[in-house]
Amino acid sequence: GTLLLDEISEMDIALQVKLLRVLNNGEYQPLGSTRTYHTDARIIAATNADLETAIADGTFRRDLYYRINVVNIAIPPLRDRPEDIPLLVDHFMNHCRRHAGKPIKRMAPEALAMLRRSPLPGNVRELENAIEHAFVMCHGPEILPEHLPPHIKQESHHPGQPTALSERDMILQALERYHGNRSRAAAELGMHRSTLWRKMKTLEIAS
C-alpha cells in the first residue's frame, strides 16, 4: 500500500525514529500491541517547510530525510503558475455547490482576474478559503469581485504589488488557453476586448 504523510516536518522526533525503523526494516508494532507486523508500504511525504533548515535546527532527522528523499517533486507556489488558478477555481466551486446548496453558476471574469493578480501566499488552501468566503457572501448566480475576501481585493489593487508574470505574459497565456479568441481572453483578464487589442498593439503581440 501507500502511506501519505502531510506536513512531515511537523512530526515529533520520537515519531521520526519510529518511521525510520519502519522504512529500514519494514516492521512496526501498533500502539498497545506486543506483536510485530510487516509492511512494504510506500511513503509519499509532503511539506511546505525547508527540511534542510529543519535538519540544521535539529527538528528533523538527517537520516530520515535521506531515507525519504528518493524522488523529490517540487511544486511551485500559485503565484508562479497563475494559469492553474481557473482550473482550481472550477474545482472548488463544484465542491462548494455540492455542500452549500446555493445556485451559484460561475465566477465573473473580473473576480477571476483579481484572484490571478493576488500573490496568494497561502497557495491552494488560501484559494479554497477565498472561494468558500465568496459562496457565503454571494446571493446571486455569479461571484463578483466584492464577494472575495477583503485582503484579496486589497492585494490585487495595491499599486506596488509585485506580480509573478508580466502583463505581456498574462495576455499571451490567456490567448493560448482560448486558441487566440480575444473576447474570451479579455473576459478572463477582466478587461474589455478593445482594451486587450490596444495592449496587444502596445506590447507587440501578434493578433
Beta strands, then each sheet from edge to edge (+ up, - down):
strand 1: 2-6
strand 2: 27-28
strand 3: 37-38
strand 4: 42-46
strand 5: 106-107
strand 6: 142-143
sheet 1: 1+ 4+
sheet 2: 2+ 3-
sheet 3: 5+ 6+
end
